Amino acid sequence: MTGIYPLPENPTSADIIRRSIVAHPSLFREALINQAAMHDDYSQLTINARAAQGADASKLACLRAYDFVGCDNLTDDERAAEICKDCGTMVVALNVACKLQCLPAHIRTAAAVSWEDSK
């Protein structure tokens, strides 16, 4: 991929998340908050206790990613690495980053599948 913030040929989840941190941190954080709100709404509306628990976990993962993106005492690489330490946090951040970057689903899937290898 060409451009001012290029990705490697086979980007990891950390590569994709880092690109959103570098290219548009405010927009990335706003999108993470919006995603957290969507999960919160779902957890409040569903009558299925397990679904509500999953939605709450996703909401908290979004908020963790939001906090790491805004952490001033970390470098961009460290922010991405912290987000990628936890699978749930990585997944929500990766989904949001891929949407913001208009990346196709196969790139997101390949990055998510290779998560264990990139830690």
Jmol script that loads the backbone (N, CA, C; Angstrom):
load data "model"
ATOM      1  N   MET A   1       0.850  -1.175   0.000  1.00  0.00           N
ATOM      2  CA  MET A   1       0.000   0.000   0.000  1.00  0.00           C
ATOM      3  C   MET A   1       0.894   1.236   0.000  1.00  0.00           C
ATOM      4  N   THR A   2       0.594   2.177  -0.831  1.00  0.00           N
ATOM      5  CA  THR A   2       1.388   3.397  -0.902  1.00  0.00           C
ATOM      6  C   THR A   2       0.729   4.475  -0.050  1.00  0.00           C
ATOM      7  N   GLY A   3       1.413   5.577   0.109  1.00  0.00           N
ATOM      8  CA  GLY A   3       0.859   6.685   0.862  1.00  0.00           C
ATOM      9  C   GLY A   3       1.823   7.148   1.931  1.00  0.00           C
ATOM     10  N   ILE A   4       1.384   8.122   2.688  1.00  0.00           N
ATOM     11  CA  ILE A   4       2.241   8.721   3.703  1.00  0.00           C
ATOM     12  C   ILE A   4       2.446   7.796   4.903  1.00  0.00           C
ATOM     13  N   TYR A   5       1.479   6.914   5.164  1.00  0.00           N
ATOM     14  CA  TYR A   5       1.579   5.956   6.262  1.00  0.00           C
ATOM     15  C   TYR A   5       1.403   4.548   5.703  1.00  0.00           C
ATOM     16  N   PRO A   6       2.424   4.042   5.005  1.00  0.00           N
ATOM     17  CA  PRO A   6       2.271   2.739   4.345  1.00  0.00           C
ATOM     18  C   PRO A   6       2.211   1.584   5.338  1.00  0.00           C
ATOM     19  N   LEU A   7       1.544   0.530   4.910  1.00  0.00           N
ATOM     20  CA  LEU A   7       1.504  -0.717   5.667  1.00  0.00           C
ATOM     21  C   LEU A   7       2.412  -1.726   4.985  1.00  0.00           C
ATOM     22  N   PRO A   8       2.975  -2.667   5.743  1.00  0.00           N
ATOM     23  CA  PRO A   8       3.724  -3.746   5.105  1.00  0.00           C
ATOM     24  C   PRO A   8       2.798  -4.612   4.254  1.00  0.00           C
ATOM     25  N   GLU A   9       3.364  -5.464   3.439  1.00  0.00           N
ATOM     26  CA  GLU A   9       2.569  -6.306   2.548  1.00  0.00           C
ATOM     27  C   GLU A   9       1.582  -7.184   3.321  1.00  0.00           C
ATOM     28  N   ASN A  10       2.006  -7.745   4.426  1.00  0.00           N
ATOM     29  CA  ASN A  10       1.140  -8.565   5.278  1.00  0.00           C
ATOM     30  C   ASN A  10       1.100  -7.932   6.669  1.00  0.00           C
ATOM     31  N   PRO A  11       0.283  -6.892   6.856  1.00  0.00           N
ATOM     32  CA  PRO A  11       0.308  -6.160   8.115  1.00  0.00           C
ATOM     33  C   PRO A  11      -0.240  -6.978   9.277  1.00  0.00           C
ATOM     34  N   THR A  12       0.363  -6.767  10.435  1.00  0.00           N
ATOM     35  CA  THR A  12      -0.140  -7.354  11.668  1.00  0.00           C
ATOM     36  C   THR A  12      -1.227  -6.441  12.231  1.00  0.00           C
ATOM     37  N   SER A  13      -1.898  -6.917  13.246  1.00  0.00           N
ATOM     38  CA  SER A  13      -2.893  -6.068  13.909  1.00  0.00           C
ATOM     39  C   SER A  13      -2.211  -4.821  14.482  1.00  0.00           C
ATOM     40  N   ALA A  14      -1.008  -4.988  15.030  1.00  0.00           N
ATOM     41  CA  ALA A  14      -0.291  -3.830  15.578  1.00  0.00           C
ATOM     42  C   ALA A  14       0.052  -2.815  14.485  1.00  0.00           C
ATOM     43  N   ASP A  15       0.418  -3.283  13.291  1.00  0.00           N
ATOM     44  CA  ASP A  15       0.712  -2.371  12.177  1.00  0.00           C
ATOM     45  C   ASP A  15      -0.512  -1.524  11.825  1.00  0.00           C
ATOM     46  N   ILE A  16      -1.647  -2.182  11.735  1.00  0.00           N
ATOM     47  CA  ILE A  16      -2.883  -1.485  11.339  1.00  0.00           C
ATOM     48  C   ILE A  16      -3.329  -0.517  12.422  1.00  0.00           C
ATOM     49  N   ILE A  17      -3.280  -0.961  13.667  1.00  0.00           N
ATOM     50  CA  ILE A  17      -3.683  -0.099  14.788  1.00  0.00           C
ATOM     51  C   ILE A  17      -2.725   1.079  14.906  1.00  0.00           C
ATOM     52  N   ARG A  18      -1.434   0.826  14.789  1.00  0.00           N
ATOM     53  CA  ARG A  18      -0.443   1.905  14.854  1.00  0.00           C
ATOM     54  C   ARG A  18      -0.703   2.946  13.769  1.00  0.00           C
ATOM     55  N   ARG A  19      -1.063   2.495  12.587  1.00  0.00           N
ATOM     56  CA  ARG A  19      -1.338   3.427  11.486  1.00  0.00           C
ATOM     57  C   ARG A  19      -2.480   4.373  11.852  1.00  0.00           C
ATOM     58  N   SER A  20      -3.518   3.867  12.500  1.00  0.00           N
ATOM     59  CA  SER A  20      -4.614   4.751  12.917  1.00  0.00           C
ATOM     60  C   SER A  20      -4.178   5.696  14.034  1.00  0.00           C
ATOM     61  N   ILE A  21      -3.312   5.202  14.925  1.00  0.00           N
ATOM     62  CA  ILE A  21      -2.796   6.057  16.002  1.00  0.00           C
ATOM     63  C   ILE A  21      -1.984   7.203  15.412  1.00  0.00           C
ATOM     64  N   VAL A  22      -1.149   6.909  14.425  1.00  0.00           N
ATOM     65  CA  VAL A  22      -0.283   7.918  13.816  1.00  0.00           C
ATOM     66  C   VAL A  22      -1.085   8.861  12.916  1.00  0.00           C
ATOM     67  N   ALA A  23      -1.933   8.299  12.075  1.00  0.00           N
ATOM     68  CA  ALA A  23      -2.602   9.089  11.036  1.00  0.00           C
ATOM     69  C   ALA A  23      -3.750   9.943  11.567  1.00  0.00           C
ATOM     70  N   HIS A  24      -4.527   9.412  12.489  1.00  0.00           N
ATOM     71  CA  HIS A  24      -5.698  10.156  12.952  1.00  0.00           C
ATOM     72  C   HIS A  24      -6.105   9.733  14.367  1.00  0.00           C
ATOM     73  N   PRO A  25      -5.269  10.083  15.365  1.00  0.00           N
ATOM     74  CA  PRO A  25      -5.547   9.640  16.736  1.00  0.00           C
ATOM     75  C   PRO A  25      -6.877  10.149  17.292  1.00  0.00           C
ATOM     76  N   SER A  26      -7.231  11.385  17.020  1.00  0.00           N
ATOM     77  CA  SER A  26      -8.498  11.919  17.544  1.00  0.00           C
ATOM     78  C   SER A  26      -9.695  11.209  16.932  1.00  0.00           C
ATOM     79  N   LEU A  27      -9.645  10.998  15.633  1.00  0.00           N
ATOM     80  CA  LEU A  27     -10.726  10.288  14.949  1.00  0.00           C
ATOM     81  C   LEU A  27     -10.810   8.835  15.430  1.00  0.00           C
ATOM     82  N   PHE A  28      -9.663   8.213  15.632  1.00  0.00           N
ATOM     83  CA  PHE A  28      -9.612   6.833  16.132  1.00  0.00           C
ATOM     84  C   PHE A  28     -10.249   6.758  17.513  1.00  0.00           C
ATOM     85  N   ARG A  29      -9.895   7.687  18.394  1.00  0.00           N
ATOM     86  CA  ARG A  29     -10.468   7.682  19.746  1.00  0.00           C
ATOM     87  C   ARG A  29     -11.978   7.932  19.701  1.00  0.00           C
ATOM     88  N   GLU A  30     -12.411   8.849  18.852  1.00  0.00           N
ATOM     89  CA  GLU A  30     -13.840   9.117  18.719  1.00  0.00           C
ATOM     90  C   GLU A  30     -14.588   7.869  18.229  1.00  0.00           C
ATOM     91  N   ALA A  31     -14.009   7.180  17.264  1.00  0.00           N
ATOM     92  CA  ALA A  31     -14.638   5.968  16.739  1.00  0.00           C
ATOM     93  C   ALA A  31     -14.675   4.868  17.798  1.00  0.00           C
ATOM     94  N   LEU A  32     -13.641   4.775  18.637  1.00  0.00           N
ATOM     95  CA  LEU A  32     -13.651   3.792  19.722  1.00  0.00           C
ATOM     96  C   LEU A  32     -14.739   4.102  20.745  1.00  0.00           C
ATOM     97  N   ILE A  33     -14.951   5.376  21.043  1.00  0.00           N
ATOM     98  CA  ILE A  33     -16.017   5.772  21.971  1.00  0.00           C
ATOM     99  C   ILE A  33     -17.382   5.460  21.367  1.00  0.00           C
ATOM    100  N   ASN A  34     -17.544   5.734  20.093  1.00  0.00           N
ATOM    101  CA  ASN A  34     -18.818   5.413  19.429  1.00  0.00           C
ATOM    102  C   ASN A  34     -19.081   3.913  19.439  1.00  0.00           C
ATOM    103  N   GLN A  35     -18.039   3.122  19.207  1.00  0.00           N
ATOM    104  CA  GLN A  35     -18.175   1.666  19.235  1.00  0.00           C
ATOM    105  C   GLN A  35     -18.519   1.190  20.646  1.00  0.00           C
ATOM    106  N   ALA A  36     -17.887   1.780  21.653  1.00  0.00           N
ATOM    107  CA  ALA A  36     -18.193   1.431  23.047  1.00  0.00           C
ATOM    108  C   ALA A  36     -19.652   1.750  23.370  1.00  0.00           C
ATOM    109  N   ALA A  37     -20.142   2.883  22.890  1.00  0.00           N
ATOM    110  CA  ALA A  37     -21.539   3.262  23.125  1.00  0.00           C
ATOM    111  C   ALA A  37     -22.496   2.275  22.468  1.00  0.00           C
ATOM    112  N   MET A  38     -22.143   1.804  21.272  1.00  0.00           N
ATOM    113  CA  MET A  38     -22.985   0.824  20.597  1.00  0.00           C
ATOM    114  C   MET A  38     -23.056  -0.472  21.413  1.00  0.00           C
ATOM    115  N   HIS A  39     -21.915  -0.926  21.916  1.00  0.00           N
ATOM    116  CA  HIS A  39     -21.902  -2.141  22.740  1.00  0.00           C
ATOM    117  C   HIS A  39     -22.676  -1.926  24.040  1.00  0.00           C
ATOM    118  N   ASP A  40     -22.558  -0.744  24.613  1.00  0.00           N
ATOM    119  CA  ASP A  40     -23.294  -0.434  25.840  1.00  0.00           C
ATOM    120  C   ASP A  40     -24.796  -0.451  25.578  1.00  0.00           C
ATOM    121  N   ASP A  41     -25.221   0.150  24.481  1.00  0.00           N
ATOM    122  CA  ASP A  41     -26.643   0.120  24.124  1.00  0.00           C
ATOM    123  C   ASP A  41     -27.141  -1.311  23.992  1.00  0.00           C
ATOM    124  N   TYR A  42     -26.378  -2.122  23.304  1.00  0.00           N
ATOM    125  CA  TYR A  42     -26.790  -3.512  23.105  1.00  0.00           C
ATOM    126  C   TYR A  42     -26.882  -4.241  24.439  1.00  0.00           C
ATOM    127  N   SER A  43     -25.926  -4.028  25.312  1.00  0.00           N
ATOM    128  CA  SER A  43     -25.956  -4.728  26.602  1.00  0.00           C
ATOM    129  C   SER A  43     -27.169  -4.322  27.428  1.00  0.00           C
ATOM    130  N   GLN A  44     -27.631  -3.093  27.243  1.00  0.00           N
ATOM    131  CA  GLN A  44     -28.810  -2.621  27.973  1.00  0.00           C
ATOM    132  C   GLN A  44     -30.116  -3.128  27.363  1.00  0.00           C
ATOM    133  N   LEU A  45     -30.106  -3.383  26.068  1.00  0.00           N
ATOM    134  CA  LEU A  45     -31.340  -3.749  25.367  1.00  0.00           C
ATOM    135  C   LEU A  45     -31.603  -5.247  25.279  1.00  0.00           C
ATOM    136  N   THR A  46     -30.552  -6.047  25.320  1.00  0.00           N
ATOM    137  CA  THR A  46     -30.752  -7.479  25.154  1.00  0.00           C
ATOM    138  C   THR A  46     -31.313  -8.125  26.422  1.00  0.00           C
ATOM    139  N   ILE A  47     -32.088  -9.159  26.220  1.00  0.00           N
ATOM    140  CA  ILE A  47     -32.590  -9.898  27.379  1.00  0.00           C
ATOM    141  C   ILE A  47     -31.740 -11.140  27.640  1.00  0.00           C
ATOM    142  N   ASN A  48     -30.781 -11.393  26.762  1.00  0.00           N
ATOM    143  CA  ASN A  48     -29.902 -12.538  26.894  1.00  0.00           C
ATOM    144  C   ASN A  48     -28.704 -12.147  27.770  1.00  0.00           C
ATOM    145  N   ALA A  49     -28.579 -12.772  28.921  1.00  0.00           N
ATOM    146  CA  ALA A  49     -27.534 -12.414  29.880  1.00  0.00           C
ATOM    147  C   ALA A  49     -26.129 -12.632  29.318  1.00  0.00           C
ATOM    148  N   ARG A  50     -25.921 -13.712  28.564  1.00  0.00           N
ATOM    149  CA  ARG A  50     -24.597 -13.967  27.995  1.00  0.00           C
ATOM    150  C   ARG A  50     -24.249 -12.930  26.926  1.00  0.00           C
ATOM    151  N   ALA A  51     -25.225 -12.545  26.131  1.00  0.00           N
ATOM    152  CA  ALA A  51     -24.997 -11.519  25.110  1.00  0.00           C
ATOM    153  C   ALA A  51     -24.672 -10.183  25.780  1.00  0.00           C
ATOM    154  N   ALA A  52     -25.373  -9.874  26.863  1.00  0.00           N
ATOM    155  CA  ALA A  52     -25.114  -8.629  27.592  1.00  0.00           C
ATOM    156  C   ALA A  52     -23.698  -8.637  28.175  1.00  0.00           C
ATOM    157  N   GLN A  53     -23.285  -9.781  28.685  1.00  0.00           N
ATOM    158  CA  GLN A  53     -21.942  -9.905  29.241  1.00  0.00           C
ATOM    159  C   GLN A  53     -20.887  -9.706  28.142  1.00  0.00           C
ATOM    160  N   GLY A  54     -21.113 -10.287  26.983  1.00  0.00           N
ATOM    161  CA  GLY A  54     -20.190 -10.114  25.865  1.00  0.00           C
ATOM    162  C   GLY A  54     -20.129  -8.670  25.399  1.00  0.00           C
ATOM    163  N   ALA A  55     -21.289  -8.019  25.333  1.00  0.00           N
ATOM    164  CA  ALA A  55     -21.335  -6.617  24.918  1.00  0.00           C
ATOM    165  C   ALA A  55     -20.616  -5.728  25.933  1.00  0.00           C
ATOM    166  N   ASP A  56     -20.777  -6.031  27.215  1.00  0.00           N
ATOM    167  CA  ASP A  56     -20.064  -5.267  28.249  1.00  0.00           C
ATOM    168  C   ASP A  56     -18.555  -5.444  28.118  1.00  0.00           C
ATOM    169  N   ALA A  57     -18.120  -6.667  27.847  1.00  0.00           N
ATOM    170  CA  ALA A  57     -16.691  -6.922  27.670  1.00  0.00           C
ATOM    171  C   ALA A  57     -16.157  -6.153  26.464  1.00  0.00           C
ATOM    172  N   SER A  58     -16.916  -6.118  25.388  1.00  0.00           N
ATOM    173  CA  SER A  58     -16.491  -5.374  24.198  1.00  0.00           C
ATOM    174  C   SER A  58     -16.443  -3.875  24.474  1.00  0.00           C
ATOM    175  N   LYS A  59     -17.412  -3.384  25.224  1.00  0.00           N
ATOM    176  CA  LYS A  59     -17.412  -1.960  25.601  1.00  0.00           C
ATOM    177  C   LYS A  59     -16.146  -1.625  26.384  1.00  0.00           C
ATOM    178  N   LEU A  60     -15.821  -2.454  27.374  1.00  0.00           N
ATOM    179  CA  LEU A  60     -14.629  -2.202  28.180  1.00  0.00           C
ATOM    180  C   LEU A  60     -13.354  -2.300  27.351  1.00  0.00           C
ATOM    181  N   ALA A  61     -13.327  -3.206  26.388  1.00  0.00           N
ATOM    182  CA  ALA A  61     -12.171  -3.321  25.493  1.00  0.00           C
ATOM    183  C   ALA A  61     -12.005  -2.049  24.663  1.00  0.00           C
ATOM    184  N   CYS A  62     -13.106  -1.506  24.179  1.00  0.00           N
ATOM    185  CA  CYS A  62     -13.048  -0.237  23.434  1.00  0.00           C
ATOM    186  C   CYS A  62     -12.488   0.877  24.305  1.00  0.00           C
ATOM    187  N   LEU A  63     -12.928   0.932  25.547  1.00  0.00           N
ATOM    188  CA  LEU A  63     -12.470   1.987  26.454  1.00  0.00           C
ATOM    189  C   LEU A  63     -10.993   1.814  26.805  1.00  0.00           C
ATOM    190  N   ARG A  64     -10.522   0.560  26.940  1.00  0.00           N
ATOM    191  CA  ARG A  64      -9.090   0.325  27.176  1.00  0.00           C
ATOM    192  C   ARG A  64      -8.277   0.818  25.987  1.00  0.00           C
ATOM    193  N   ALA A  65      -8.721   0.476  24.774  1.00  0.00           N
ATOM    194  CA  ALA A  65      -8.008   0.936  23.577  1.00  0.00           C
ATOM    195  C   ALA A  65      -8.010   2.459  23.517  1.00  0.00           C
ATOM    196  N   TYR A  66      -9.141   3.070  23.813  1.00  0.00           N
ATOM    197  CA  TYR A  66      -9.260   4.538  23.837  1.00  0.00           C
ATOM    198  C   TYR A  66      -8.208   5.132  24.774  1.00  0.00           C
ATOM    199  N   ASP A  67      -8.086   4.559  25.970  1.00  0.00           N
ATOM    200  CA  ASP A  67      -7.116   5.066  26.945  1.00  0.00           C
ATOM    201  C   ASP A  67      -5.680   4.925  26.432  1.00  0.00           C
ATOM    202  N   PHE A  68      -5.349   3.788  25.830  1.00  0.00           N
ATOM    203  CA  PHE A  68      -3.988   3.591  25.327  1.00  0.00           C
ATOM    204  C   PHE A  68      -3.669   4.541  24.181  1.00  0.00           C
ATOM    205  N   VAL A  69      -4.623   4.782  23.280  1.00  0.00           N
ATOM    206  CA  VAL A  69      -4.378   5.704  22.166  1.00  0.00           C
ATOM    207  C   VAL A  69      -4.072   7.101  22.706  1.00  0.00           C
ATOM    208  N   GLY A  70      -4.717   7.486  23.787  1.00  0.00           N
ATOM    209  CA  GLY A  70      -4.508   8.817  24.355  1.00  0.00           C
ATOM    210  C   GLY A  70      -3.396   8.918  25.377  1.00  0.00           C
ATOM    211  N   CYS A  71      -2.684   7.841  25.621  1.00  0.00           N
ATOM    212  CA  CYS A  71      -1.634   7.826  26.647  1.00  0.00           C
ATOM    213  C   CYS A  71      -0.397   8.587  26.158  1.00  0.00           C
ATOM    214  N   ASP A  72      -0.157   9.744  26.755  1.00  0.00           N
ATOM    215  CA  ASP A  72       0.930  10.622  26.297  1.00  0.00           C
ATOM    216  C   ASP A  72       2.329  10.126  26.644  1.00  0.00           C
ATOM    217  N   ASN A  73       2.462   9.240  27.618  1.00  0.00           N
ATOM    218  CA  ASN A  73       3.802   8.809  28.011  1.00  0.00           C
ATOM    219  C   ASN A  73       4.263   7.546  27.279  1.00  0.00           C
ATOM    220  N   LEU A  74       3.535   7.148  26.223  1.00  0.00           N
ATOM    221  CA  LEU A  74       3.921   6.011  25.391  1.00  0.00           C
ATOM    222  C   LEU A  74       4.174   6.475  23.962  1.00  0.00           C
ATOM    223  N   THR A  75       5.076   5.782  23.271  1.00  0.00           N
ATOM    224  CA  THR A  75       5.280   6.053  21.846  1.00  0.00           C
ATOM    225  C   THR A  75       4.132   5.411  21.062  1.00  0.00           C
ATOM    226  N   ASP A  76       4.028   5.739  19.800  1.00  0.00           N
ATOM    227  CA  ASP A  76       2.984   5.133  18.961  1.00  0.00           C
ATOM    228  C   ASP A  76       3.131   3.615  18.912  1.00  0.00           C
ATOM    229  N   ASP A  77       4.359   3.129  18.806  1.00  0.00           N
ATOM    230  CA  ASP A  77       4.599   1.679  18.803  1.00  0.00           C
ATOM    231  C   ASP A  77       4.170   1.045  20.125  1.00  0.00           C
ATOM    232  N   GLU A  78       4.477   1.704  21.227  1.00  0.00           N
ATOM    233  CA  GLU A  78       4.097   1.176  22.546  1.00  0.00           C
ATOM    234  C   GLU A  78       2.587   1.184  22.734  1.00  0.00           C
ATOM    235  N   ARG A  79       1.911   2.216  22.232  1.00  0.00           N
ATOM    236  CA  ARG A  79       0.445   2.259  22.319  1.00  0.00           C
ATOM    237  C   ARG A  79      -0.159   1.063  21.585  1.00  0.00           C
ATOM    238  N   ALA A  80       0.301   0.840  20.365  1.00  0.00           N
ATOM    239  CA  ALA A  80      -0.204  -0.289  19.573  1.00  0.00           C
ATOM    240  C   ALA A  80       0.116  -1.608  20.260  1.00  0.00           C
ATOM    241  N   ALA A  81       1.312  -1.741  20.800  1.00  0.00           N
ATOM    242  CA  ALA A  81       1.705  -2.980  21.478  1.00  0.00           C
ATOM    243  C   ALA A  81       0.844  -3.234  22.710  1.00  0.00           C
ATOM    244  N   GLU A  82       0.555  -2.199  23.471  1.00  0.00           N
ATOM    245  CA  GLU A  82      -0.302  -2.359  24.656  1.00  0.00           C
ATOM    246  C   GLU A  82      -1.707  -2.800  24.264  1.00  0.00           C
ATOM    247  N   ILE A  83      -2.241  -2.198  23.214  1.00  0.00           N
ATOM    248  CA  ILE A  83      -3.575  -2.574  22.735  1.00  0.00           C
ATOM    249  C   ILE A  83      -3.576  -4.041  22.300  1.00  0.00           C
ATOM    250  N   CYS A  84      -2.495  -4.475  21.689  1.00  0.00           N
ATOM    251  CA  CYS A  84      -2.436  -5.839  21.140  1.00  0.00           C
ATOM    252  C   CYS A  84      -2.072  -6.900  22.168  1.00  0.00           C
ATOM    253  N   LYS A  85      -1.794  -6.530  23.399  1.00  0.00           N
ATOM    254  CA  LYS A  85      -1.496  -7.525  24.428  1.00  0.00           C
ATOM    255  C   LYS A  85      -2.716  -8.368  24.782  1.00  0.00           C
ATOM    256  N   ASP A  86      -3.889  -7.788  24.694  1.00  0.00           N
ATOM    257  CA  ASP A  86      -5.129  -8.478  25.044  1.00  0.00           C
ATOM    258  C   ASP A  86      -5.932  -8.715  23.771  1.00  0.00           C
ATOM    259  N   CYS A  87      -6.357  -9.952  23.542  1.00  0.00           N
ATOM    260  CA  CYS A  87      -7.056 -10.296  22.301  1.00  0.00           C
ATOM    261  C   CYS A  87      -8.339  -9.481  22.123  1.00  0.00           C
ATOM    262  N   GLY A  88      -9.139  -9.348  23.167  1.00  0.00           N
ATOM    263  CA  GLY A  88     -10.397  -8.606  23.049  1.00  0.00           C
ATOM    264  C   GLY A  88     -10.182  -7.147  22.693  1.00  0.00           C
ATOM    265  N   THR A  89      -9.217  -6.521  23.343  1.00  0.00           N
ATOM    266  CA  THR A  89      -8.910  -5.122  23.057  1.00  0.00           C
ATOM    267  C   THR A  89      -8.366  -4.978  21.639  1.00  0.00           C
ATOM    268  N   MET A  90      -7.517  -5.921  21.237  1.00  0.00           N
ATOM    269  CA  MET A  90      -6.968  -5.889  19.882  1.00  0.00           C
ATOM    270  C   MET A  90      -8.078  -6.012  18.851  1.00  0.00           C
ATOM    271  N   VAL A  91      -9.012  -6.934  19.065  1.00  0.00           N
ATOM    272  CA  VAL A  91     -10.065  -7.172  18.074  1.00  0.00           C
ATOM    273  C   VAL A  91     -10.920  -5.934  17.864  1.00  0.00           C
ATOM    274  N   VAL A  92     -11.365  -5.297  18.934  1.00  0.00           N
ATOM    275  CA  VAL A  92     -12.222  -4.119  18.748  1.00  0.00           C
ATOM    276  C   VAL A  92     -11.435  -2.976  18.122  1.00  0.00           C
ATOM    277  N   ALA A  93     -10.190  -2.777  18.551  1.00  0.00           N
ATOM    278  CA  ALA A  93      -9.374  -1.701  17.980  1.00  0.00           C
ATOM    279  C   ALA A  93      -9.050  -1.982  16.514  1.00  0.00           C
ATOM    280  N   LEU A  94      -8.767  -3.232  16.199  1.00  0.00           N
ATOM    281  CA  LEU A  94      -8.481  -3.603  14.816  1.00  0.00           C
ATOM    282  C   LEU A  94      -9.692  -3.371  13.926  1.00  0.00           C
ATOM    283  N   ASN A  95     -10.871  -3.762  14.386  1.00  0.00           N
ATOM    284  CA  ASN A  95     -12.087  -3.542  13.597  1.00  0.00           C
ATOM    285  C   ASN A  95     -12.313  -2.060  13.325  1.00  0.00           C
ATOM    286  N   VAL A  96     -12.157  -1.249  14.346  1.00  0.00           N
ATOM    287  CA  VAL A  96     -12.356   0.194  14.178  1.00  0.00           C
ATOM    288  C   VAL A  96     -11.293   0.770  13.245  1.00  0.00           C
ATOM    289  N   ALA A  97     -10.032   0.383  13.447  1.00  0.00           N
ATOM    290  CA  ALA A  97      -8.947   0.904  12.603  1.00  0.00           C
ATOM    291  C   ALA A  97      -9.146   0.512  11.138  1.00  0.00           C
ATOM    292  N   CYS A  98      -9.546  -0.733  10.905  1.00  0.00           N
ATOM    293  CA  CYS A  98      -9.763  -1.177   9.518  1.00  0.00           C
ATOM    294  C   CYS A  98     -10.900  -0.406   8.856  1.00  0.00           C
ATOM    295  N   LYS A  99     -11.946  -0.119   9.603  1.00  0.00           N
ATOM    296  CA  LYS A  99     -13.050   0.670   9.047  1.00  0.00           C
ATOM    297  C   LYS A  99     -12.583   2.080   8.708  1.00  0.00           C
ATOM    298  N   LEU A 100     -11.824   2.693   9.600  1.00  0.00           N
ATOM    299  CA  LEU A 100     -11.332   4.048   9.354  1.00  0.00           C
ATOM    300  C   LEU A 100     -10.387   4.100   8.151  1.00  0.00           C
ATOM    301  N   GLN A 101      -9.641   3.041   7.947  1.00  0.00           N
ATOM    302  CA  GLN A 101      -8.666   3.005   6.857  1.00  0.00           C
ATOM    303  C   GLN A 101      -9.240   2.387   5.574  1.00  0.00           C
ATOM    304  N   CYS A 102     -10.509   2.011   5.615  1.00  0.00           N
ATOM    305  CA  CYS A 102     -11.168   1.395   4.451  1.00  0.00           C
ATOM    306  C   CYS A 102     -10.413   0.166   3.965  1.00  0.00           C
ATOM    307  N   LEU A 103      -9.920  -0.629   4.908  1.00  0.00           N
ATOM    308  CA  LEU A 103      -9.206  -1.853   4.554  1.00  0.00           C
ATOM    309  C   LEU A 103     -10.207  -2.981   4.337  1.00  0.00           C
ATOM    310  N   PRO A 104      -9.960  -3.833   3.356  1.00  0.00           N
ATOM    311  CA  PRO A 104     -10.886  -4.932   3.089  1.00  0.00           C
ATOM    312  C   PRO A 104     -10.859  -5.980   4.201  1.00  0.00           C
ATOM    313  N   ALA A 105     -11.934  -6.740   4.273  1.00  0.00           N
ATOM    314  CA  ALA A 105     -12.116  -7.723   5.340  1.00  0.00           C
ATOM    315  C   ALA A 105     -11.005  -8.763   5.380  1.00  0.00           C
ATOM    316  N   HIS A 106     -10.474  -9.153   4.220  1.00  0.00           N
ATOM    317  CA  HIS A 106      -9.440 -10.199   4.233  1.00  0.00           C
ATOM    318  C   HIS A 106      -8.154  -9.721   4.921  1.00  0.00           C
ATOM    319  N   ILE A 107      -7.865  -8.442   4.872  1.00  0.00           N
ATOM    320  CA  ILE A 107      -6.684  -7.913   5.562  1.00  0.00           C
ATOM    321  C   ILE A 107      -6.920  -7.921   7.070  1.00  0.00           C
ATOM    322  N   ARG A 108      -8.107  -7.500   7.483  1.00  0.00           N
ATOM    323  CA  ARG A 108      -8.464  -7.527   8.906  1.00  0.00           C
ATOM    324  C   ARG A 108      -8.402  -8.952   9.442  1.00  0.00           C
ATOM    325  N   THR A 109      -8.975  -9.881   8.697  1.00  0.00           N
ATOM    326  CA  THR A 109      -9.008 -11.270   9.142  1.00  0.00           C
ATOM    327  C   THR A 109      -7.601 -11.841   9.255  1.00  0.00           C
ATOM    328  N   ALA A 110      -6.767 -11.606   8.255  1.00  0.00           N
ATOM    329  CA  ALA A 110      -5.389 -12.114   8.288  1.00  0.00           C
ATOM    330  C   ALA A 110      -4.618 -11.527   9.467  1.00  0.00           C
ATOM    331  N   ALA A 111      -4.811 -10.253   9.747  1.00  0.00           N
ATOM    332  CA  ALA A 111      -4.123  -9.616  10.880  1.00  0.00           C
ATOM    333  C   ALA A 111      -4.609 -10.196  12.204  1.00  0.00           C
ATOM    334  N   ALA A 112      -5.910 -10.415  12.324  1.00  0.00           N
ATOM    335  CA  ALA A 112      -6.463 -10.980  13.555  1.00  0.00           C
ATOM    336  C   ALA A 112      -6.006 -12.408  13.763  1.00  0.00           C
ATOM    337  N   VAL A 113      -6.002 -13.198  12.692  1.00  0.00           N
ATOM    338  CA  VAL A 113      -5.602 -14.606  12.786  1.00  0.00           C
ATOM    339  C   VAL A 113      -4.142 -14.752  13.181  1.00  0.00           C
ATOM    340  N   SER A 114      -3.312 -13.815  12.747  1.00  0.00           N
ATOM    341  CA  SER A 114      -1.881 -13.897  13.057  1.00  0.00           C
ATOM    342  C   SER A 114      -1.537 -13.194  14.368  1.00  0.00           C
ATOM    343  N   TRP A 115      -2.527 -12.858  15.165  1.00  0.00           N
ATOM    344  CA  TRP A 115      -2.300 -12.104  16.414  1.00  0.00           C
ATOM    345  C   TRP A 115      -1.309 -12.796  17.331  1.00  0.00           C
ATOM    346  N   GLU A 116      -1.448 -14.065  17.572  1.00  0.00           N
ATOM    347  CA  GLU A 116      -0.543 -14.803  18.457  1.00  0.00           C
ATOM    348  C   GLU A 116       0.891 -14.726  17.978  1.00  0.00           C
ATOM    349  N   ASP A 117       1.093 -14.741  16.670  1.00  0.00           N
ATOM    350  CA  ASP A 117       2.446 -14.703  16.119  1.00  0.00           C
ATOM    351  C   ASP A 117       3.092 -13.335  16.257  1.00  0.00           C
ATOM    352  N   SER A 118       2.276 -12.287  16.387  1.00  0.00           N
ATOM    353  CA  SER A 118       2.818 -10.932  16.394  1.00  0.00           C
ATOM    354  C   SER A 118       3.051 -10.383  17.795  1.00  0.00           C
ATOM    355  N   LYS A 119       2.707 -11.139  18.828  1.00  0.00           N
ATOM    356  CA  LYS A 119       2.903 -10.649  20.202  1.00  0.00           C
ATOM    357  C   LYS A 119       4.343 -10.722  20.605  1.00  0.00           C
TER     358      LYS A 119
END
end "model"
wireframe off; spacefill off
backbone 0.3
color backbone group
